[in-house]
Each structure stands twice: as C-alpha cells, then as structure tokens.
Amino acid sequence: MSFLRRKPTDQTAATPTPASAEESTPPVGKGRPTPKRREAEGRRGPVAPPPRTQREAIKRSKEQGKSLTKEEKRALSAERRERMMSGDEKYVLPRDRGSVRAYVRDLVDARRNIAGILLPIAVLSFVILLIPIPTVQSYGPLVLLIAIVAAILDTVIFARTIGQKVRAQFPKGDGSDLSTKGSALGFYAFNRACLFRRWRVPRPRVAVGAKID
C-alpha cells in the first residue's frame, strides 16, 4: 500500500556539499598566496638606490634613526673640520662668517704682524723668570712689555687700514649680523695675528706678501 510507505527525505539538502565544507573549514596559514616581489615593492613604493658616497650613507642612516658607528662618526667629524678649515660658510664659527671677515683674514695673512711674536716672547719671558739671575729677571718682563706695546700700536695702525679697505670694498657691508666697524675688525685681526699661521682657523688661503685688493 502506497500510503503506508514513508516519504523519502531529501538527502541532498541534509548532506553538505564539498563547497560548503570548504567554507566551514578555517584557512590554514596566511589563507592567501604569497605575493610576488614586484607586487610587494609596488605596495611599499619604489626601493631607493644604494648610496653613492659615504656622506650620503651617513645622512640616510641619521634620517632612519640608526646609530652611527665610530668609523662613521670619525669620518663625519674629519669632513666637518676640513670644511671649516677651508672656510666653508656652513661650517665655520659664527665669528668667522661673512665676506668681510674673510677679507680681513686675507689682509692679516698677507702681512707680517708684530703681534705674531707675542706668544714666543711670553714663553721666553716665563723661562727667563726661572733663571736665578737678578739681571735677567729684571729685564725679561720689560722686554715682554715692550713687545706688547709694539704689537698693540701695530694693530691699531693696521686696524685703520682695514677699516678704510673694508669700506671701499664693501660699502654696504656683506649682509651678516657681525659688526663691520674698525674697532671690531681690528680686534678680530689682532686675535688672528697673534697665532702662528698653522694654528689659524680657517687656514690662510693667501701667501705672505700677497697683494690684496
């Protein structure tokens, strides 16, 4: 009898299909294929070329927040000092900046200054004081005093010449904040003239006896 038979259940609806089984299974690993190198670089942006010089490498290292090695610090310090000694405006001390100060340095370096003997005489006078001879100890400081007076007079006369030449060469100044008055330039010239040529910073760029216009 057909009405006593059971109605077959829909096994298709109850049995999960392979597609539904795959959806219910959690992905293993990243769940996506590994991107190619070009695709990864395209998302991150273009890769910067390698540095061409050591200075560029140090600059990149500082920008990236990396600590410099001792060799890099030493190389950077040596480069800065060399640029300062050569008179680079970006690296010289504030007192040495400007075209007027560079011009005054050339005037000082091109002449023989009496102020240049002050340091040797000061050392010699100190040595003389250690000699237990009354005559030597009496005349030693006197020689030093005479040298100081002569250096000051020479600097005062030279400062007037510097002022005249600076006004003729730079009638409107050089745009720096440093004073271009004769007294300030004379003091600047005196400090430089007291040092030996090899000790002067920046180093002299003219020879002794050179004509400075």
Helices and strands as residue ranges (DSSP letters): G 2-4, H 11-14, H 18-24, H 37-44, H 54-63, H 70-85, G 94-96, H 99-109, G 114-117, H 118-129, H 134-169, H 182-193, G 197-199
